[in-house]
């Protein structure tokens, strides 16, 4: 079974790309022209996103440098203790809503300090993979297409992040308990 999965993982993307190209040729779509037109649109979209991205990165820097991150972690610590979420994971969880790269950096620090097999390392890893960069999405993607009324997007995104963080904590806790039972 492992060999089959390895073969699939090696060939999946090249086969999909080839299938799309062959389908386009079969439908008489000018493949190269379509590709270059899409690349041009992608470049102009990237240029449009730069101001929103710059603003978001500045806001993240101010949030961390001002001490607001530490203040927020101190306030939330009693709540995280209720679900057995280690307070060390909280800065990574908060930063994840703003920036994936910053959250990955914080997680790398956690893994270096506590190890990959620790409860902190496992919760941080699962949480990083199951949460979204809510504010980044709203600022960059919504801003780049001109959406100014985000309505309930931020609240829904943050509730999803919270649910994912709680689920990550519970899943790691269950996983640790089942590992202990086997031993």
C-alpha positions in Angstrom: 0.0 0.0 0.0 2.8 2.4 0.8 4.4 1.8 -2.5 1.1 2.6 -4.3 0.8 5.8 -2.4 4.4 6.8 -3.3 3.8 6.2 -7.0 0.5 8.2 -6.9 2.2 11.1 -5.1 5.0 11.2 -7.6 2.8 11.1 -10.7 -0.4 12.9 -9.6 0.5 16.5 -10.4 2.3 15.8 -13.7 -0.6 13.7 -14.9 -3.2 16.3 -14.0 -1.2 19.0 -15.8 -0.8 16.8 -18.8 -4.5 15.9 -18.8 -5.6 19.6 -18.6 -3.2 20.4 -21.5 -4.5 17.5 -23.6 -8.1 18.4 -22.9 -7.4 22.0 -23.9 -5.7 20.8 -27.2 -8.6 18.5 -27.9 -11.1 21.4 -27.4 -8.9 23.5 -29.6 -8.1 26.1 -26.9 -4.9 28.1 -27.7 -3.0 26.7 -24.7 0.1 28.9 -24.8 -2.0 32.1 -25.3 -4.3 31.2 -22.5 -1.4 30.4 -20.2 0.3 33.8 -20.9 -2.9 35.7 -20.5 -3.5 34.0 -17.2 0.1 34.8 -16.1 -0.4 38.5 -17.0 -3.6 38.6 -15.0 -1.8 36.9 -12.1 1.0 39.5 -12.2 -1.4 42.4 -12.2 -3.3 40.8 -9.2 0.0 40.5 -7.3 0.8 44.1 -7.9 -2.7 45.1 -6.7 -2.2 43.0 -3.5 1.1 44.7 -2.5 -0.4 47.7 -0.6 -2.7 45.5 1.4 0.1 43.1 2.2 2.4 45.9 3.3 -0.3 47.3 5.5 -1.0 43.9 7.1 2.7 43.2 7.7 3.1 46.6 9.4 0.1 46.0 11.6 1.5 42.6 12.7 4.9 44.2 13.5 3.1 46.9 15.6 1.0 44.3 17.3 4.0 42.3 18.5 6.3 45.3 19.2 3.7 47.1 21.3 3.4 44.2 23.8 -0.2 43.7 22.8 0.5 40.0 22.1 1.8 39.4 25.6 -1.1 41.4 27.1 -3.6 39.4 25.2 -2.0 36.1 26.1 -2.1 37.1 29.8 -5.8 37.8 29.6 -6.6 34.6 27.7 -4.5 32.3 29.9 -7.3 31.5 32.4 -9.5 30.4 29.5 -6.9 28.3 27.8 -6.3 26.5 31.1 -9.9 25.3 31.0 -9.2 23.2 27.9 -5.6 22.3 28.9 -4.2 24.4 26.1 -0.6 25.2 27.1 -0.1 29.0 27.3 3.1 28.6 25.3 1.0 27.8 22.2 -1.2 30.8 22.5 1.1 33.4 20.8 1.4 31.0 17.8 -2.4 30.6 17.8 -3.1 34.3 17.9 -0.5 35.1 15.3 -1.9 32.4 12.9 -5.0 34.6 12.4 -2.8 37.4 11.1 0.1 35.7 9.3 1.0 32.2 8.4 4.7 32.9 8.1 4.9 34.5 11.5 2.9 31.6 13.0 5.3 29.1 11.4 8.2 31.0 12.9 6.7 30.9 16.3 5.9 27.2 15.9 9.5 26.5 14.8 10.6 28.2 18.1 8.2 26.0 20.1 9.4 22.9 18.4 13.1 23.8 19.0 12.4 24.6 22.6 10.0 21.8 23.6 10.5 19.1 20.9 8.3 17.6 18.2 7.0 14.9 20.5 5.9 17.2 23.3 2.3 18.1 23.9 3.1 21.7 23.1 4.8 20.7 19.8 2.0 18.5 18.8 -0.8 21.0 19.7 1.1 23.7 17.9 1.5 21.6 14.8 -2.1 20.4 14.6 -3.4 24.0 15.3 -1.2 25.5 12.6 -2.5 23.0 10.1 -6.1 23.5 10.9 -6.5 27.2 11.4 -6.7 30.0 8.8 -5.0 33.4 8.4 -8.3 35.2 8.9 -7.2 38.8 9.1 -4.7 38.2 6.2 -7.5 36.9 4.0 -9.8 39.8 4.8 -7.1 42.4 4.4 -5.4 41.1 1.3 -7.9 39.1 -0.7 -11.0 41.1 0.1 -9.1 44.3 -0.3 -7.6 43.3 -3.6 -11.0 42.8 -5.2 -12.6 45.9 -3.5 -14.8 44.2 -0.9 -15.1 46.8 1.9 -18.1 45.3 3.7 -16.7 42.1 5.2 -19.9 41.7 7.3 -19.5 38.5 9.4 -16.3 37.2 7.7 -14.0 38.1 10.5 -16.3 36.8 13.3 -16.9 33.5 11.3 -13.1 33.1 10.6 -12.1 33.7 14.2 -14.8 31.3 15.5 -13.5 28.7 13.1 -9.9 29.4 14.3 -11.1 29.0 17.9 -12.9 25.7 17.1 -9.8 24.4 15.4 -7.6 25.4 18.3 -9.9 23.6 20.7 -10.1 20.6 18.4 -6.3 20.5 18.1 -6.0 20.4 21.9 -8.6 17.7 22.4 -7.3 15.6 19.5 -3.7 15.7 20.8 -5.0 14.9 24.3 -7.0 11.9 23.0 -4.0 10.7 20.9 -1.7 10.8 24.0 -4.3 8.9 26.0 -4.7 6.2 23.4 -0.9 5.9 23.1 -0.6 5.4 26.9 -3.2 2.7 26.8 -1.3 0.7 24.2 1.9 0.8 26.3 
